[in-house]
Amino acid sequence: MHITEADSIDELIADCAHIPQSVRESSPHAPLPRLAPAWEVTEGLQAQVADLDEYV
């Protein structure tokens, strides 16, 4: 198989017509994203940075 660039829109359309139907079919819908759990700053986390003057 030798693949070349299409030189015109007509050639591009003709080339796309040769793509198998199984490849052109779209999936129904992407799954919905799950919600991430809310962040919570605990006393333990605050204690880890309590003595730092600046974040490096």
N, C-alpha and C positions, 0 to 999 in steps of 0.2 A: 504494500500500500504506500502510495506516495502522496503526502499532504502538502498542499501549496496554499499560499495566501490568496484570498479572493481579491480580484482586481476591481470588482464592481458590486453594487448592492444586489444585482440580479444573480451573480455567481454565489454570493453569500447565502441568499435565500435558497438557491438550488442545493448548495452544500448542506444546509440545515435540513432540507427535506430528506436527506439520506441518514439522518440520525435515527436510530431505532426508537420505536414508540415507547418501549420500556424505559429508556433513558429520559425521554421527554416528559413522562408522566410525573406530576408533582405529588408529593405526599400530602395527606389531608390537611393537617395543621401541626405546627410545632407545639410541643407540650408547653403549657404555661409555666413560667418561672415560679419556683417556690419562694415564699417569703423567708428572709434570713431572720434568725432570732435577734431580738433587740439587744444592743450592747448594754452592759451594766458594769459600772465602775464600783468595785467592792473596796472595802477598807484595806484588804490585803494588797490590791493593786495600787492604791494610793500610797501605802507604806513603802512599796518598792521604789517610788520616785520622790518620796518626801524630802530626802537629803540632797537631791540634785538641784543645782542652781539653774541649769539650762539643759535643754534636750540636745544631745549631740548625735 
